[in-house]
């Protein structure tokens, strides 16, 4: 590793690259509410009405449910594609497929006639009667992306039943209540899918910055004004990303997504010009602007502190 006080080298991560276990920090993020919302809209526009010929799990762990049989959707038209939290829903009437991409997962379109039996990183495939198909892939070795086949209302069954309300649907009063009901650090609170659904590491960083609140603020101590600022920040950040994603033909890779502080450590804050700082954890980084968010205080970098011990 380099000089711990110096700027860290950030390297863009692409889904085809193996995950680095060493010191390099990769720009590697879960698709969050805006990316999934725009992708659901895109797939809905292109596939709604198409009849499912076959659903094929390509790994032993792809399908997370034993009943009902996924084949129950075969012969049915795709009614619509939607999103809930960080999940995509493919509704075939009889049965809904709930898909979670995790970090390296993608739900991609395959051209007719270009559907290898064992596609690289393939997890599951939906083949339509018109010859097209959708392929769920997952890069890396974690194999955590998956599909749930659900009969009836998916909202009342796993994996969606434990989710909090979608982050872009709550008002300041609800947020204040949730802040006080779930006392923790604000950054963790924003990422907790049982409290609010749809936000991940990137938007947690961006929302804290936009709301001018410390990511380490204790949610139990936040006020009605803070709750209003959080709601405004969620809407601003989600809308900014949604606009960006809707202008694309496919889901963005994490390095392309807009933002002010996330993965911008060492750069100037676009609001005040101060240097963006980061506190690094094993699997994620909290990025913030001291002037905008912590009254100028620079918080200890976990990794550096450990290194100095
Ligand atoms: Zn700033």
py3Dmol code that shows the C-alpha trace and the ligand (Angstrom):
import py3Dmol

protein = """\
ATOM      1  CA  UNK A   1       0.000   0.000   0.000  1.00  0.00           C
ATOM      2  CA  UNK A   2       1.062   3.586  -0.583  1.00  0.00           C
ATOM      3  CA  UNK A   3       1.387   6.478   1.780  1.00  0.00           C
ATOM      4  CA  UNK A   4      -1.740   6.233   3.955  1.00  0.00           C
ATOM      5  CA  UNK A   5      -2.056  10.011   4.016  1.00  0.00           C
ATOM      6  CA  UNK A   6      -1.869  10.289   0.230  1.00  0.00           C
ATOM      7  CA  UNK A   7      -4.750   9.971  -2.203  1.00  0.00           C
ATOM      8  CA  UNK A   8      -5.990   6.449  -2.798  1.00  0.00           C
ATOM      9  CA  UNK A   9      -5.930   5.008  -6.283  1.00  0.00           C
ATOM     10  CA  UNK A  10      -9.443   4.319  -7.486  1.00  0.00           C
ATOM     11  CA  UNK A  11      -9.872   1.830 -10.251  1.00  0.00           C
ATOM     12  CA  UNK A  12     -13.070   1.383 -12.224  1.00  0.00           C
ATOM     13  CA  UNK A  13     -14.521  -2.084 -11.865  1.00  0.00           C
ATOM     14  CA  UNK A  14     -16.309  -3.790 -14.704  1.00  0.00           C
ATOM     15  CA  UNK A  15     -18.519  -6.842 -14.225  1.00  0.00           C
ATOM     16  CA  UNK A  16     -16.146  -8.993 -16.279  1.00  0.00           C
ATOM     17  CA  UNK A  17     -13.241  -8.385 -13.957  1.00  0.00           C
ATOM     18  CA  UNK A  18     -12.587 -10.646 -10.950  1.00  0.00           C
ATOM     19  CA  UNK A  19     -13.048  -8.894  -7.631  1.00  0.00           C
ATOM     20  CA  UNK A  20      -9.802  -7.717  -6.127  1.00  0.00           C
ATOM     21  CA  UNK A  21      -9.240  -8.869  -2.560  1.00  0.00           C
ATOM     22  CA  UNK A  22      -6.266  -6.619  -1.959  1.00  0.00           C
ATOM     23  CA  UNK A  23      -5.861  -2.951  -1.323  1.00  0.00           C
ATOM     24  CA  UNK A  24      -7.187  -1.515  -4.555  1.00  0.00           C
ATOM     25  CA  UNK A  25     -10.520   0.187  -4.112  1.00  0.00           C
ATOM     26  CA  UNK A  26     -12.880  -0.717  -6.916  1.00  0.00           C
ATOM     27  CA  UNK A  27     -15.726   1.403  -8.177  1.00  0.00           C
ATOM     28  CA  UNK A  28     -18.055  -1.481  -7.649  1.00  0.00           C
ATOM     29  CA  UNK A  29     -21.629  -0.856  -6.635  1.00  0.00           C
ATOM     30  CA  UNK A  30     -24.957  -2.558  -6.409  1.00  0.00           C
ATOM     31  CA  UNK A  31     -27.497  -1.107  -8.828  1.00  0.00           C
ATOM     32  CA  UNK A  32     -29.873   0.920  -6.657  1.00  0.00           C
ATOM     33  CA  UNK A  33     -33.429   2.227  -6.988  1.00  0.00           C
ATOM     34  CA  UNK A  34     -32.878   4.539 -10.015  1.00  0.00           C
ATOM     35  CA  UNK A  35     -30.833   2.052 -12.034  1.00  0.00           C
ATOM     36  CA  UNK A  36     -33.357  -0.726 -11.404  1.00  0.00           C
ATOM     37  CA  UNK A  37     -36.370   1.523 -11.967  1.00  0.00           C
ATOM     38  CA  UNK A  38     -35.075   2.636 -15.370  1.00  0.00           C
ATOM     39  CA  UNK A  39     -34.159  -0.946 -16.247  1.00  0.00           C
ATOM     40  CA  UNK A  40     -37.650  -2.157 -15.306  1.00  0.00           C
ATOM     41  CA  UNK A  41     -39.158   0.553 -17.532  1.00  0.00           C
ATOM     42  CA  UNK A  42     -36.852  -0.450 -20.393  1.00  0.00           C
ATOM     43  CA  UNK A  43     -37.647  -4.168 -20.100  1.00  0.00           C
ATOM     44  CA  UNK A  44     -41.347  -3.470 -19.681  1.00  0.00           C
ATOM     45  CA  UNK A  45     -41.401  -1.418 -22.872  1.00  0.00           C
ATOM     46  CA  UNK A  46     -39.581  -4.122 -24.820  1.00  0.00           C
ATOM     47  CA  UNK A  47     -41.024  -7.339 -23.360  1.00  0.00           C
ATOM     48  CA  UNK A  48     -44.528  -6.718 -21.967  1.00  0.00           C
ATOM     49  CA  UNK A  49     -46.950  -8.903 -23.914  1.00  0.00           C
ATOM     50  CA  UNK A  50     -44.279 -11.422 -24.947  1.00  0.00           C
ATOM     51  CA  UNK A  51     -45.231 -15.017 -24.161  1.00  0.00           C
ATOM     52  CA  UNK A  52     -42.882 -17.077 -21.968  1.00  0.00           C
ATOM     53  CA  UNK A  53     -41.844 -20.313 -23.609  1.00  0.00           C
ATOM     54  CA  UNK A  54     -39.449 -21.535 -20.954  1.00  0.00           C
ATOM     55  CA  UNK A  55     -37.745 -20.528 -17.716  1.00  0.00           C
ATOM     56  CA  UNK A  56     -34.353 -22.210 -17.257  1.00  0.00           C
ATOM     57  CA  UNK A  57     -32.285 -22.016 -14.074  1.00  0.00           C
ATOM     58  CA  UNK A  58     -28.624 -22.335 -15.111  1.00  0.00           C
ATOM     59  CA  UNK A  59     -27.129 -22.952 -11.657  1.00  0.00           C
ATOM     60  CA  UNK A  60     -28.276 -25.034  -8.683  1.00  0.00           C
ATOM     61  CA  UNK A  61     -28.747 -21.959  -6.532  1.00  0.00           C
ATOM     62  CA  UNK A  62     -30.457 -19.731  -9.120  1.00  0.00           C
ATOM     63  CA  UNK A  63     -34.041 -20.494  -8.088  1.00  0.00           C
ATOM     64  CA  UNK A  64     -34.649 -19.714  -4.417  1.00  0.00           C
ATOM     65  CA  UNK A  65     -38.150 -21.218  -4.232  1.00  0.00           C
ATOM     66  CA  UNK A  66     -39.280 -24.857  -4.523  1.00  0.00           C
ATOM     67  CA  UNK A  67     -42.988 -24.137  -5.038  1.00  0.00           C
ATOM     68  CA  UNK A  68     -44.860 -23.123  -7.073  1.00  0.00           C
ATOM     69  CA  UNK A  69     -43.013 -24.639 -10.049  1.00  0.00           C
ATOM     70  CA  UNK A  70     -41.555 -21.879 -12.217  1.00  0.00           C
ATOM     71  CA  UNK A  71     -42.974 -23.722 -15.223  1.00  0.00           C
ATOM     72  CA  UNK A  72     -46.421 -22.434 -14.149  1.00  0.00           C
ATOM     73  CA  UNK A  73     -45.522 -19.175 -15.919  1.00  0.00           C
ATOM     74  CA  UNK A  74     -44.759 -20.907 -19.206  1.00  0.00           C
ATOM     75  CA  UNK A  75     -47.312 -20.161 -21.916  1.00  0.00           C
ATOM     76  CA  UNK A  76     -48.277 -16.904 -20.177  1.00  0.00           C
ATOM     77  CA  UNK A  77     -47.614 -13.393 -21.451  1.00  0.00           C
ATOM     78  CA  UNK A  78     -45.442 -11.018 -19.459  1.00  0.00           C
ATOM     79  CA  UNK A  79     -47.951  -8.563 -17.991  1.00  0.00           C
ATOM     80  CA  UNK A  80     -45.404  -5.988 -16.803  1.00  0.00           C
ATOM     81  CA  UNK A  81     -41.927  -5.485 -15.385  1.00  0.00           C
ATOM     82  CA  UNK A  82     -41.607  -3.391 -12.240  1.00  0.00           C
ATOM     83  CA  UNK A  83     -39.286  -2.728  -9.318  1.00  0.00           C
ATOM     84  CA  UNK A  84     -39.566  -2.918  -5.541  1.00  0.00           C
ATOM     85  CA  UNK A  85     -36.578  -1.892  -3.423  1.00  0.00           C
ATOM     86  CA  UNK A  86     -33.542  -3.314  -5.201  1.00  0.00           C
ATOM     87  CA  UNK A  87     -35.551  -6.131  -6.829  1.00  0.00           C
ATOM     88  CA  UNK A  88     -36.952  -6.480 -10.342  1.00  0.00           C
ATOM     89  CA  UNK A  89     -40.387  -8.094 -10.762  1.00  0.00           C
ATOM     90  CA  UNK A  90     -41.457  -9.946 -13.888  1.00  0.00           C
ATOM     91  CA  UNK A  91     -45.202 -10.427 -13.566  1.00  0.00           C
ATOM     92  CA  UNK A  92     -46.706 -13.253 -15.636  1.00  0.00           C
ATOM     93  CA  UNK A  93     -50.124 -13.131 -13.967  1.00  0.00           C
ATOM     94  CA  UNK A  94     -50.135 -16.712 -12.621  1.00  0.00           C
ATOM     95  CA  UNK A  95     -46.698 -16.185 -11.218  1.00  0.00           C
ATOM     96  CA  UNK A  96     -44.231 -13.376 -10.559  1.00  0.00           C
ATOM     97  CA  UNK A  97     -40.476 -13.777 -10.821  1.00  0.00           C
ATOM     98  CA  UNK A  98     -38.674 -11.606  -8.267  1.00  0.00           C
ATOM     99  CA  UNK A  99     -35.058 -11.071  -9.309  1.00  0.00           C
ATOM    100  CA  UNK A 100     -32.200  -9.789  -7.181  1.00  0.00           C
ATOM    101  CA  UNK A 101     -29.037  -8.785  -9.006  1.00  0.00           C
ATOM    102  CA  UNK A 102     -26.812  -8.305  -5.946  1.00  0.00           C
ATOM    103  CA  UNK A 103     -23.537  -6.612  -6.892  1.00  0.00           C
ATOM    104  CA  UNK A 104     -22.338  -8.170 -10.109  1.00  0.00           C
ATOM    105  CA  UNK A 105     -25.689  -9.296 -11.495  1.00  0.00           C
ATOM    106  CA  UNK A 106     -27.311  -8.104 -14.692  1.00  0.00           C
ATOM    107  CA  UNK A 107     -30.550  -8.967 -16.458  1.00  0.00           C
ATOM    108  CA  UNK A 108     -29.582  -8.703 -20.095  1.00  0.00           C
ATOM    109  CA  UNK A 109     -31.325  -9.120 -23.406  1.00  0.00           C
ATOM    110  CA  UNK A 110     -30.049 -11.868 -25.663  1.00  0.00           C
ATOM    111  CA  UNK A 111     -30.484 -11.646 -29.408  1.00  0.00           C
ATOM    112  CA  UNK A 112     -32.638 -14.321 -31.042  1.00  0.00           C
ATOM    113  CA  UNK A 113     -30.475 -17.239 -32.136  1.00  0.00           C
ATOM    114  CA  UNK A 114     -27.564 -16.206 -29.876  1.00  0.00           C
ATOM    115  CA  UNK A 115     -28.402 -18.195 -26.781  1.00  0.00           C
ATOM    116  CA  UNK A 116     -25.561 -20.534 -25.797  1.00  0.00           C
ATOM    117  CA  UNK A 117     -26.559 -23.472 -23.581  1.00  0.00           C
ATOM    118  CA  UNK A 118     -23.924 -22.507 -21.006  1.00  0.00           C
ATOM    119  CA  UNK A 119     -23.526 -18.714 -21.178  1.00  0.00           C
ATOM    120  CA  UNK A 120     -20.644 -17.128 -19.262  1.00  0.00           C
ATOM    121  CA  UNK A 121     -21.744 -16.207 -15.716  1.00  0.00           C
ATOM    122  CA  UNK A 122     -25.273 -17.369 -16.539  1.00  0.00           C
ATOM    123  CA  UNK A 123     -27.696 -17.760 -13.615  1.00  0.00           C
ATOM    124  CA  UNK A 124     -31.115 -18.088 -15.272  1.00  0.00           C
ATOM    125  CA  UNK A 125     -32.840 -17.508 -18.596  1.00  0.00           C
ATOM    126  CA  UNK A 126     -36.334 -16.533 -19.692  1.00  0.00           C
ATOM    127  CA  UNK A 127     -36.955 -17.635 -23.292  1.00  0.00           C
ATOM    128  CA  UNK A 128     -39.874 -16.044 -25.104  1.00  0.00           C
ATOM    129  CA  UNK A 129     -42.006 -17.573 -27.863  1.00  0.00           C
ATOM    130  CA  UNK A 130     -40.850 -14.854 -30.278  1.00  0.00           C
ATOM    131  CA  UNK A 131     -37.259 -16.150 -30.037  1.00  0.00           C
ATOM    132  CA  UNK A 132     -35.868 -13.450 -27.747  1.00  0.00           C
ATOM    133  CA  UNK A 133     -34.587 -14.138 -24.244  1.00  0.00           C
ATOM    134  CA  UNK A 134     -33.536 -12.450 -21.037  1.00  0.00           C
ATOM    135  CA  UNK A 135     -30.429 -13.773 -19.304  1.00  0.00           C
ATOM    136  CA  UNK A 136     -29.582 -13.206 -15.654  1.00  0.00           C
ATOM    137  CA  UNK A 137     -25.798 -13.157 -15.243  1.00  0.00           C
ATOM    138  CA  UNK A 138     -23.604 -12.598 -12.229  1.00  0.00           C
ATOM    139  CA  UNK A 139     -19.922 -11.732 -12.414  1.00  0.00           C
ATOM    140  CA  UNK A 140     -17.510 -12.828  -9.723  1.00  0.00           C
ATOM    141  CA  UNK A 141     -17.626 -15.909  -7.543  1.00  0.00           C
ATOM    142  CA  UNK A 142     -20.153 -14.941  -4.875  1.00  0.00           C
ATOM    143  CA  UNK A 143     -23.198 -16.340  -6.716  1.00  0.00           C
ATOM    144  CA  UNK A 144     -25.710 -14.443  -4.654  1.00  0.00           C
ATOM    145  CA  UNK A 145     -28.000 -13.182  -7.401  1.00  0.00           C
ATOM    146  CA  UNK A 146     -31.199 -15.164  -7.572  1.00  0.00           C
ATOM    147  CA  UNK A 147     -34.791 -15.628  -8.607  1.00  0.00           C
ATOM    148  CA  UNK A 148     -37.911 -16.254  -6.530  1.00  0.00           C
ATOM    149  CA  UNK A 149     -40.998 -17.669  -8.293  1.00  0.00           C
ATOM    150  CA  UNK A 150     -44.060 -16.435  -6.415  1.00  0.00           C
ATOM    151  CA  UNK A 151     -47.799 -17.094  -6.730  1.00  0.00           C
ATOM    152  CA  UNK A 152     -50.149 -14.482  -5.278  1.00  0.00           C
ATOM    153  CA  UNK A 153     -49.113 -11.090  -3.909  1.00  0.00           C
ATOM    154  CA  UNK A 154     -45.287 -10.920  -3.869  1.00  0.00           C
ATOM    155  CA  UNK A 155     -45.381  -8.007  -1.377  1.00  0.00           C
ATOM    156  CA  UNK A 156     -46.543 -10.356   1.392  1.00  0.00           C
ATOM    157  CA  UNK A 157     -43.958 -13.091   0.790  1.00  0.00           C
ATOM    158  CA  UNK A 158     -40.177 -13.418   0.939  1.00  0.00           C
ATOM    159  CA  UNK A 159     -37.994 -11.752  -0.183  1.00  0.00           C
ATOM    160  CA  UNK A 160     -40.140  -8.597  -0.403  1.00  0.00           C
ATOM    161  CA  UNK A 161     -42.210  -8.961   2.781  1.00  0.00           C
ATOM    162  CA  UNK A 162     -39.495  -7.581   5.081  1.00  0.00           C
ATOM    163  CA  UNK A 163     -38.777  -4.468   3.048  1.00  0.00           C
ATOM    164  CA  UNK A 164     -39.458  -0.978   4.316  1.00  0.00           C
ATOM    165  CA  UNK A 165     -41.301   1.496   2.073  1.00  0.00           C
ATOM    166  CA  UNK A 166     -39.537   2.526  -1.116  1.00  0.00           C
ATOM    167  CA  UNK A 167     -37.202   5.411  -0.304  1.00  0.00           C
ATOM    168  CA  UNK A 168     -38.786   7.765  -2.833  1.00  0.00           C
ATOM    169  CA  UNK A 169     -42.313   7.305  -1.425  1.00  0.00           C
ATOM    170  CA  UNK A 170     -41.944   8.537   2.167  1.00  0.00           C
ATOM    171  CA  UNK A 171     -42.780  11.992   3.512  1.00  0.00           C
ATOM    172  CA  UNK A 172     -40.867  13.949   6.192  1.00  0.00           C
ATOM    173  CA  UNK A 173     -43.189  12.866   9.016  1.00  0.00           C
ATOM    174  CA  UNK A 174     -42.726   9.176   8.135  1.00  0.00           C
ATOM    175  CA  UNK A 175     -38.974   9.656   7.849  1.00  0.00           C
ATOM    176  CA  UNK A 176     -38.759  11.334  11.256  1.00  0.00           C
ATOM    177  CA  UNK A 177     -40.688   8.428  12.787  1.00  0.00           C
ATOM    178  CA  UNK A 178     -38.420   5.868  11.085  1.00  0.00           C
ATOM    179  CA  UNK A 179     -35.284   7.761  12.139  1.00  0.00           C
ATOM    180  CA  UNK A 180     -36.321   7.584  15.785  1.00  0.00           C
ATOM    181  CA  UNK A 181     -37.681   4.030  15.622  1.00  0.00           C
ATOM    182  CA  UNK A 182     -34.397   2.687  14.231  1.00  0.00           C
ATOM    183  CA  UNK A 183     -31.555   4.359  16.113  1.00  0.00           C
ATOM    184  CA  UNK A 184     -28.248   3.971  14.249  1.00  0.00           C
ATOM    185  CA  UNK A 185     -25.782   5.974  12.181  1.00  0.00           C
ATOM    186  CA  UNK A 186     -27.486   7.818   9.326  1.00  0.00           C
ATOM    187  CA  UNK A 187     -25.434   6.114   6.591  1.00  0.00           C
ATOM    188  CA  UNK A 188     -26.388   2.658   7.847  1.00  0.00           C
ATOM    189  CA  UNK A 189     -30.007   3.725   8.327  1.00  0.00           C
ATOM    190  CA  UNK A 190     -30.254   4.828   4.687  1.00  0.00           C
ATOM    191  CA  UNK A 191     -28.851   1.472   3.530  1.00  0.00           C
ATOM    192  CA  UNK A 192     -31.058  -0.688   5.792  1.00  0.00           C
ATOM    193  CA  UNK A 193     -33.615  -2.268   3.448  1.00  0.00           C
ATOM    194  CA  UNK A 194     -35.954  -3.081   6.375  1.00  0.00           C
ATOM    195  CA  UNK A 195     -36.226   0.635   7.142  1.00  0.00           C
ATOM    196  CA  UNK A 196     -36.239   2.168   3.651  1.00  0.00           C
ATOM    197  CA  UNK A 197     -35.916   0.137   0.467  1.00  0.00           C
ATOM    198  CA  UNK A 198     -33.908   0.938  -2.640  1.00  0.00           C
ATOM    199  CA  UNK A 199     -30.842   2.855  -1.468  1.00  0.00           C
ATOM    200  CA  UNK A 200     -27.309   1.439  -1.288  1.00  0.00           C
ATOM    201  CA  UNK A 201     -23.802   2.673  -0.573  1.00  0.00           C
ATOM    202  CA  UNK A 202     -23.661   5.188  -3.386  1.00  0.00           C
ATOM    203  CA  UNK A 203     -26.979   6.920  -2.721  1.00  0.00           C
ATOM    204  CA  UNK A 204     -26.408   6.819   1.047  1.00  0.00           C
ATOM    205  CA  UNK A 205     -23.242   8.869   0.463  1.00  0.00           C
ATOM    206  CA  UNK A 206     -24.965  11.216  -1.963  1.00  0.00           C
ATOM    207  CA  UNK A 207     -28.111  11.710   0.151  1.00  0.00           C
ATOM    208  CA  UNK A 208     -26.080  12.577   3.287  1.00  0.00           C
ATOM    209  CA  UNK A 209     -24.068  15.098   1.258  1.00  0.00           C
ATOM    210  CA  UNK A 210     -27.118  16.644  -0.389  1.00  0.00           C
ATOM    211  CA  UNK A 211     -28.879  16.919   2.995  1.00  0.00           C
ATOM    212  CA  UNK A 212     -25.697  18.402   4.555  1.00  0.00           C
ATOM    213  CA  UNK A 213     -25.786  15.803   7.313  1.00  0.00           C
ATOM    214  CA  UNK A 214     -22.936  13.735   8.696  1.00  0.00           C
ATOM    215  CA  UNK A 215     -23.107  10.105   7.580  1.00  0.00           C
ATOM    216  CA  UNK A 216     -22.265   9.260  11.199  1.00  0.00           C
ATOM    217  CA  UNK A 217     -25.068  11.334  12.716  1.00  0.00           C
ATOM    218  CA  UNK A 218     -27.122   9.385  15.240  1.00  0.00           C
ATOM    219  CA  UNK A 219     -30.618   9.025  13.763  1.00  0.00           C
ATOM    220  CA  UNK A 220     -32.225   9.205  17.236  1.00  0.00           C
ATOM    221  CA  UNK A 221     -31.015  12.814  17.534  1.00  0.00           C
ATOM    222  CA  UNK A 222     -32.157  14.057  14.126  1.00  0.00           C
ATOM    223  CA  UNK A 223     -34.956  16.654  13.951  1.00  0.00           C
ATOM    224  CA  UNK A 224     -37.990  17.348  11.780  1.00  0.00           C
ATOM    225  CA  UNK A 225     -35.853  19.762   9.733  1.00  0.00           C
ATOM    226  CA  UNK A 226     -33.289  17.019   9.182  1.00  0.00           C
ATOM    227  CA  UNK A 227     -36.050  14.599   8.114  1.00  0.00           C
ATOM    228  CA  UNK A 228     -37.314  17.164   5.587  1.00  0.00           C
ATOM    229  CA  UNK A 229     -33.764  17.640   4.269  1.00  0.00           C
ATOM    230  CA  UNK A 230     -33.363  13.855   3.931  1.00  0.00           C
ATOM    231  CA  UNK A 231     -36.601  13.535   1.919  1.00  0.00           C
ATOM    232  CA  UNK A 232     -35.598  16.406  -0.358  1.00  0.00           C
ATOM    233  CA  UNK A 233     -32.129  14.894  -0.819  1.00  0.00           C
ATOM    234  CA  UNK A 234     -33.528  11.432  -1.618  1.00  0.00           C
ATOM    235  CA  UNK A 235     -35.777  12.897  -4.310  1.00  0.00           C
ATOM    236  CA  UNK A 236     -33.024  15.061  -5.800  1.00  0.00           C
ATOM    237  CA  UNK A 237     -30.491  12.202  -5.907  1.00  0.00           C
ATOM    238  CA  UNK A 238     -32.963   9.599  -7.192  1.00  0.00           C
ATOM    239  CA  UNK A 239     -34.284  11.957  -9.886  1.00  0.00           C
ATOM    240  CA  UNK A 240     -30.789  12.886 -11.024  1.00  0.00           C
ATOM    241  CA  UNK A 241     -29.823   9.229 -11.423  1.00  0.00           C
ATOM    242  CA  UNK A 242     -33.166   8.302 -12.983  1.00  0.00           C
ATOM    243  CA  UNK A 243     -32.775  10.999 -15.641  1.00  0.00           C
ATOM    244  CA  UNK A 244     -29.299   9.691 -16.399  1.00  0.00           C
ATOM    245  CA  UNK A 245     -30.400   6.050 -16.562  1.00  0.00           C
ATOM    246  CA  UNK A 246     -33.448   6.762 -18.697  1.00  0.00           C
ATOM    247  CA  UNK A 247     -31.193   8.308 -21.310  1.00  0.00           C
ATOM    248  CA  UNK A 248     -29.276   5.059 -21.715  1.00  0.00           C
ATOM    249  CA  UNK A 249     -29.924   1.895 -23.690  1.00  0.00           C
ATOM    250  CA  UNK A 250     -28.798  -0.423 -20.886  1.00  0.00           C
ATOM    251  CA  UNK A 251     -28.000  -0.208 -17.175  1.00  0.00           C
ATOM    252  CA  UNK A 252     -24.940   1.921 -16.398  1.00  0.00           C
ATOM    253  CA  UNK A 253     -21.825   0.479 -14.853  1.00  0.00           C
ATOM    254  CA  UNK A 254     -21.138   1.932 -11.433  1.00  0.00           C
ATOM    255  CA  UNK A 255     -18.219   4.117 -12.556  1.00  0.00           C
ATOM    256  CA  UNK A 256     -20.513   6.130 -14.852  1.00  0.00           C
ATOM    257  CA  UNK A 257     -23.167   7.085 -12.333  1.00  0.00           C
ATOM    258  CA  UNK A 258     -23.558  10.729 -11.348  1.00  0.00           C
ATOM    259  CA  UNK A 259     -22.608  12.002  -7.913  1.00  0.00           C
ATOM    260  CA  UNK A 260     -20.790  14.563  -5.783  1.00  0.00           C
ATOM    261  CA  UNK A 261     -18.888  12.563  -3.162  1.00  0.00           C
ATOM    262  CA  UNK A 262     -19.219   8.819  -3.833  1.00  0.00           C
ATOM    263  CA  UNK A 263     -15.842   7.513  -5.084  1.00  0.00           C
ATOM    264  CA  UNK A 264     -14.635  11.111  -5.313  1.00  0.00           C
ATOM    265  CA  UNK A 265     -12.255  11.096  -2.369  1.00  0.00           C
ATOM    266  CA  UNK A 266      -9.549  13.707  -2.849  1.00  0.00           C
ATOM    267  CA  UNK A 267     -11.597  15.682  -5.377  1.00  0.00           C
ATOM    268  CA  UNK A 268     -13.147  19.091  -4.725  1.00  0.00           C
ATOM    269  CA  UNK A 269     -16.701  19.171  -3.347  1.00  0.00           C
ATOM    270  CA  UNK A 270     -18.869  20.646  -6.141  1.00  0.00           C
ATOM    271  CA  UNK A 271     -20.807  22.671  -3.547  1.00  0.00           C
ATOM    272  CA  UNK A 272     -18.058  24.299  -1.451  1.00  0.00           C
ATOM    273  CA  UNK A 273     -14.701  23.292  -2.955  1.00  0.00           C
ATOM    274  CA  UNK A 274     -13.433  21.521   0.178  1.00  0.00           C
ATOM    275  CA  UNK A 275     -11.684  18.170  -0.346  1.00  0.00           C
ATOM    276  CA  UNK A 276     -13.975  15.134  -0.285  1.00  0.00           C
ATOM    277  CA  UNK A 277     -12.873  12.694   2.429  1.00  0.00           C
ATOM    278  CA  UNK A 278     -13.590   9.019   2.990  1.00  0.00           C
ATOM    279  CA  UNK A 279     -13.761   6.558   5.840  1.00  0.00           C
ATOM    280  CA  UNK A 280     -13.044   3.102   4.574  1.00  0.00           C
ATOM    281  CA  UNK A 281     -14.683  -0.088   5.777  1.00  0.00           C
ATOM    282  CA  UNK A 282     -13.913  -3.621   4.633  1.00  0.00           C
ATOM    283  CA  UNK A 283     -16.608  -3.744   1.977  1.00  0.00           C
ATOM    284  CA  UNK A 284     -17.575  -0.112   1.447  1.00  0.00           C
ATOM    285  CA  UNK A 285     -16.476   3.474   1.806  1.00  0.00           C
ATOM    286  CA  UNK A 286     -18.289   6.351   3.451  1.00  0.00           C
ATOM    287  CA  UNK A 287     -17.495   9.538   1.519  1.00  0.00           C
ATOM    288  CA  UNK A 288     -18.324  13.025   2.775  1.00  0.00           C
ATOM    289  CA  UNK A 289     -17.408  16.696   2.584  1.00  0.00           C
ATOM    290  CA  UNK A 290     -16.174  18.055   5.954  1.00  0.00           C
ATOM    291  CA  UNK A 291     -17.322  21.640   5.276  1.00  0.00           C
ATOM    292  CA  UNK A 292     -20.814  20.644   4.083  1.00  0.00           C
ATOM    293  CA  UNK A 293     -21.442  17.812   6.517  1.00  0.00           C
ATOM    294  CA  UNK A 294     -19.292  17.634   9.649  1.00  0.00           C
ATOM    295  CA  UNK A 295     -18.631  21.290  10.567  1.00  0.00           C
ATOM    296  CA  UNK A 296     -15.187  20.943   9.012  1.00  0.00           C
ATOM    297  CA  UNK A 297     -14.224  17.925  11.127  1.00  0.00           C
ATOM    298  CA  UNK A 298     -12.163  15.256   9.361  1.00  0.00           C
ATOM    299  CA  UNK A 299     -13.172  11.836  10.674  1.00  0.00           C
ATOM    300  CA  UNK A 300     -10.663   9.052  11.307  1.00  0.00           C
ATOM    301  CA  UNK A 301     -10.000   6.718   8.421  1.00  0.00           C
ATOM    302  CA  UNK A 302     -10.512   3.185   9.724  1.00  0.00           C
ATOM    303  CA  UNK A 303      -7.852   1.618   7.547  1.00  0.00           C
ATOM    304  CA  UNK A 304      -5.263   4.257   8.352  1.00  0.00           C
ATOM    305  CA  UNK A 305      -5.934   3.998  12.070  1.00  0.00           C
ATOM    306  CA  UNK A 306      -5.518   0.224  11.951  1.00  0.00           C
ATOM    307  CA  UNK A 307      -2.300   0.640   9.953  1.00  0.00           C
ATOM    308  CA  UNK A 308      -0.865   3.011  12.543  1.00  0.00           C
ATOM    309  CA  UNK A 309      -1.642   0.743  15.522  1.00  0.00           C
TER     310      UNK A 309
END
"""
ligand_1 = """\
1
ZN
Zn -18.769 20.689 0.431
"""
view = py3Dmol.view(width=600, height=400)
view.addModel(protein, "pdb")
view.setStyle({"model": 0}, {"cartoon": {"style": "trace"}})
view.addModel(ligand_1, "xyz")
view.setStyle({"model": 1}, {"stick": {}})
view.zoomTo()
view.show()
